[in-house]
Amino acid sequence: MSGQDTTFLAIIAAATAVMALIQVGVIVALAVYAKRINALVGRVERDVQPIIDKLTTVSGEAARVASLAAGQAERFDRMVGDLGQRLHHAAGQAQSKMTRPAREATALMAAVRAAALTLRDARRQRHARGFDEDDPLFIG
């Protein structure tokens, strides 16, 4: 080996040593940053955990309220349905109570009208036959 080859080998060895030192430095820096990131994640978890707990509680309460509201809506729907049926029944009863007397009154009026027409027709027939009001055979 010549002197020149030895110089190049020394340069290559020095460059490899520098590269190894840089790689070790990068690994150490990454380890430090990893520790910092782990500490930051721990702090965030500690700070965020109460918020998550409160959100869990709030969502549970919201689900309970929604369930209660659904139950109340179902009760209201049944109540409105029952009320509608009762109103329909009451309206039918009221109509029955009102129409029966009206029909009876109409029938009574028809009977009175028929009687009046019959009397009027009887008078006309008597006048048409020549009967007078003062019948000579009437003793009175």
VEXKOLKOL-76921 format. One line per field, with one value per residue (C-alpha): residue in three letters; chain; y, x, z. Coordinates in pm, 1 decimal, m for minus. Layout:
! VEXKOLKOL-76921
type: (ALA;...)
mol: (A;...)
y: (Y;...)
x: (X;...)
z: (Z;...)
***
This chain:
! VEXKOLKOL-76921
type: (MET;SER;GLY;GLN;ASP;THR;THR;PHE;LEU;ALA;ILE;ILE;ALA;ALA;ALA;THR;ALA;VAL;MET;ALA;LEU;ILE;GLN;VAL;GLY;VAL;ILE;VAL;ALA;LEU;ALA;VAL;TYR;ALA;LYS;ARG;ILE;ASN;ALA;LEU;VAL;GLY;ARG;VAL;GLU;ARG;ASP;VAL;GLN;PRO;ILE;ILE;ASP;LYS;LEU;THR;THR;VAL;SER;GLY;GLU;ALA;ALA;ARG;VAL;ALA;SER;LEU;ALA;ALA;GLY;GLN;ALA;GLU;ARG;PHE;ASP;ARG;MET;VAL;GLY;ASP;LEU;GLY;GLN;ARG;LEU;HIS;HIS;ALA;ALA;GLY;GLN;ALA;GLN;SER;LYS;MET;THR;ARG;PRO;ALA;ARG;GLU;ALA;THR;ALA;LEU;MET;ALA;ALA;VAL;ARG;ALA;ALA;ALA;LEU;THR;LEU;ARG;ASP;ALA;ARG;ARG;GLN;ARG;HIS;ALA;ARG;GLY;PHE;ASP;GLU;ASP;ASP;PRO;LEU;PHE;ILE;GLY)
mol: (A;A;A;A;A;A;A;A;A;A;A;A;A;A;A;A;A;A;A;A;A;A;A;A;A;A;A;A;A;A;A;A;A;A;A;A;A;A;A;A;A;A;A;A;A;A;A;A;A;A;A;A;A;A;A;A;A;A;A;A;A;A;A;A;A;A;A;A;A;A;A;A;A;A;A;A;A;A;A;A;A;A;A;A;A;A;A;A;A;A;A;A;A;A;A;A;A;A;A;A;A;A;A;A;A;A;A;A;A;A;A;A;A;A;A;A;A;A;A;A;A;A;A;A;A;A;A;A;A;A;A;A;A;A;A;A;A;A;A;A)
y: (0.0;331.1;649.4;777.6;472.3;509.0;872.2;784.1;506.6;750.2;1000.8;726.3;611.5;969.2;1028.3;702.8;804.2;1148.7;985.2;744.6;1033.2;1225.5;918.8;870.2;1241.5;1208.8;900.3;1080.7;1387.4;1164.9;992.8;1333.5;1444.7;1116.4;1176.6;1531.2;1406.2;1137.4;1400.2;1629.0;1344.4;1263.9;1627.7;1648.2;1325.8;1458.2;1793.6;1644.2;1355.7;1574.4;1717.6;1367.5;1261.4;1561.7;1494.9;1133.7;1246.5;1504.6;1253.2;1005.3;1272.5;1370.7;1008.8;986.4;1310.6;1190.4;865.2;1053.5;1288.6;995.1;839.3;1167.0;1205.3;855.2;933.9;1260.2;1077.1;820.0;1096.1;1291.0;972.3;893.9;1251.4;1232.9;912.4;1058.4;1376.9;1170.6;965.7;1277.9;1448.3;1141.1;1139.8;1513.0;1477.6;1187.5;1385.4;1687.3;1517.6;1293.9;1588.1;1772.1;1471.3;1443.0;1814.5;1784.4;1487.9;1681.5;1981.6;1753.9;1603.7;1950.9;2061.7;1749.5;1804.5;2168.0;2071.7;1803.9;2053.0;2306.2;2047.2;1935.0;2293.5;2334.8;2015.4;2125.8;2457.0;2280.0;2053.4;2348.9;2311.5;2637.2;2714.6;2768.4;2431.3;2442.1;2111.8;2245.4;2296.7;2520.1)
x: (0.0;117.6;102.2;m176.4;m390.4;m333.3;m440.5;m759.9;m827.1;m775.6;m1014.0;m1273.1;m1230.6;m1263.7;m1575.5;m1729.7;m1650.4;m1811.0;m2117.6;m2140.5;m2114.0;m2387.4;m2611.7;m2553.9;m2637.2;m2957.3;m3057.5;m2990.6;m3188.0;m3476.7;m3475.3;m3490.6;m3776.1;m3958.4;m3936.9;m4070.2;m4354.7;m4442.2;m4447.6;m4663.8;m4905.7;m4928.4;m5008.4;m5269.2;m5429.8;m5441.8;m5583.8;m5834.1;m5954.3;m6189.2;m6337.8;m6391.2;m6551.6;m6786.4;m6874.9;m6950.4;m7175.3;m7347.3;m7403.4;m7548.4;m7783.9;m7877.7;m7962.9;m8172.1;m8354.8;m8415.8;m8558.2;m8786.1;m8894.7;m8977.1;m9185.4;m9366.9;m9429.5;m9579.3;m9802.4;m9910.8;m9988.1;m10201.1;m10375.0;m10454.5;m10580.3;m10803.9;m10928.4;m11010.0;m11206.3;m11393.0;m11472.5;m11595.3;m11815.6;m11942.8;m12018.3;m12211.7;m12406.1;m12477.9;m12587.8;m12813.9;m12962.3;m13023.1;m13146.7;m13404.6;m13608.7;m13564.0;m13700.5;m13988.9;m14064.4;m14048.9;m14287.1;m14523.7;m14516.9;m14587.2;m14885.0;m15021.0;m14976.1;m15146.4;m15437.9;m15467.6;m15463.3;m15722.6;m15952.0;m15903.8;m15978.1;m16290.2;m16417.6;m16355.0;m16536.0;m16835.3;m16849.6;m16809.4;m17109.9;m17325.5;m17354.6;m17394.7;m17275.4;m17637.8;m17783.6;m18165.2;m18175.2;m17962.2;m18153.9;m17982.5)
z: (0.0;m86.8;111.4;m97.1;m30.4;340.1;326.2;146.7;394.3;681.4;519.1;468.2;830.0;958.2;745.1;869.5;1230.4;1176.0;1020.7;1313.7;1561.5;1372.0;1375.2;1748.4;1801.0;1599.7;1797.6;2127.6;2008.5;1898.7;2238.1;2412.3;2185.3;2245.1;2623.1;2576.8;2356.5;2612.2;2887.8;2672.1;2594.9;2966.7;3049.7;2773.4;2892.7;3250.1;3135.4;2890.9;3109.9;3323.9;3004.0;2866.4;3195.3;3187.3;2823.4;2910.4;3195.3;2973.9;2695.6;2945.5;3078.4;2723.3;2644.9;2961.8;2876.9;2521.0;2655.8;2896.0;2618.6;2393.0;2671.5;2730.0;2357.2;2345.7;2646.0;2482.8;2158.5;2342.8;2536.5;2219.3;2052.8;2351.7;2357.7;1986.6;2038.7;2333.9;2143.1;1849.0;2081.7;2260.8;1929.1;1816.6;2142.6;2117.5;1757.7;1854.2;2144.1;1920.4;1605.9;1775.7;1915.0;1586.8;1397.0;1640.4;1605.7;1226.8;1240.1;1469.4;1237.3;940.4;1128.2;1215.2;855.5;725.5;966.6;862.5;494.6;557.6;733.7;456.6;191.5;382.8;391.2;22.6;m53.3;155.8;m25.6;m354.3;m283.0;m195.8;177.7;360.8;699.3;797.0;716.7;735.0;916.4;1196.2;1514.8;1749.8)
***
